[in-house]
Amino acid sequence: MQVSVLRLFSELFGIRQFNSQDRAPKSISPHLIDFGYLFMSIYVGNLSYDVTQDEIQAVFAEYGAVSNVHVPKDRETGRMRGFAFVELGNDAEESKAIEELEGAEWMGRTLKVNKARPRENNRGNNNFSGRNRF
């Protein structure tokens, strides 16, 4: 089933399956990462809550063409959560940025910069008893 869905998707949208050396197009759904559609992204942590997307883009532009900057915000307050994800033009640029910016001080904070990892599902089922509800 999984293979046929991927084949249909790639025929409809012209997307092929990627290996670890390839870059996925920006339009690809994050859900496809589970099926081998991979791309590298940089995690940038310990950011000042006052930093803007444009400021992050300016810093990473020194290492190459920035293709995407994502700054997650708190749903309730709308305030930045203190981390961001950055994508550069290729893996070599991203590796150089990680190497040079990890541990650097910026806006009075020591940056945590590394290769982004897939999000883990730690949400559970919100049932505090520790048992399945149904």
N, C-alpha and C positions, 0 to 999 in steps of 0.2 A: 504494500500500500504506500509506504513512504517513498519508494523509488518512483512509482507512477505519478504521485503528486508532484514530486520535484521535476520530473520530466515534463509534465504538463505546464508547470509554472515556467520552466526555462524556455519552452516552446512559445508560450504566450508572450513573455516579456523579454526574451532574448538574453536571459541571464544563465551563465554556466556555473557549475560547481567549482569552488575555489580550493586551492591547497594553501598551505601555510605561507608560501612565498608570494601569493597574489593579494590584491587589494579588492575588496568588494565595492561596488558602486554605492554612492550615497543613498540612492533610492531603495536599496535593499532593506527588507524588513528585518529587525533585530531577531525575530523568531527563527529566521533561517540559519543563524549562527549555530544552532543545535544540530543542523543537518550538514555541517561542514562548510558553510558559507562564512568565511572568516575575514576579519580585517584587524589591523592593529590600531589601537587608540591609546592615547597617553592619559593616565590619571594624574591630576595635579591636586594635591591635598594641602591642608593647613593654610588655605588662602584667607586673606583678610575678608571680612564680611562687606567691606566697602569697595572691593575690586569690581571692575566692570568687565563685560565680555570683550569690549574693545581693547582694554588694557592687557588682558590675557593674550588676545590675538597679536598685539604689538610685540610682546615679549617673544612669543613663539615664531613670529615672522622673521626673526633674526636667523632662524635655523632652516627656513624653507617656506614654501607656499602653504599657508594654513587653509585647509579645505573645510574645516568645521570646528566650532567651539560650542560646547554645550555646558551651560551653567545651571545645574539643578537648583530649584527654589523650593522653599517650604510651602506646602499647600495652604496652610492656614494664615501665615504671616506674609508670604510673598518675599521673604528675605532669603538671600543667598545662603546655601547650606555649608559653605566653606570649602567646597571642592569643585572641580570642573573636569571635563574631558576634552582633549584636543586631538585633532587629526591633521597630520601634515601630508605633503604630496607623496612621500615614499617612506619605506622602512628605514633607510639610511638616515634621512633627516630626523625621523622620530627617535632613532637610537642615539644620535648625537645630542639632541635636545634633552633626552632623559639623562644621559651621562653628564652633561654640563650643568643642568639645572637642579638635579637631586642634591638636596642639602643647602642650596643657595639661599641667601637671605633676600627677601623682597617685601617691601611695605612693612618692615619690622617683624616679619615672620620667617621661619625656616621652612622652605618648601619641601614637600614630599612628592617626588615625581617618579613614576614608574609605569611600566606597561600595564594597561588596564586589563582586568580579568573579568570574565563573565559574571554577571550578577548571580548571587546565590539566593535560593528561595528559603528564607528564614522566617517567613511570615506565619507558618503553621496554619491552624484552622481557627485561631482565636478562641479556642475552647480551653479555658484555664484549668480544667480538671485533669488534663493530660490524657483523656480518653477520647476516642472518636464519638461524636455526638449521635451518629446514625448507624 
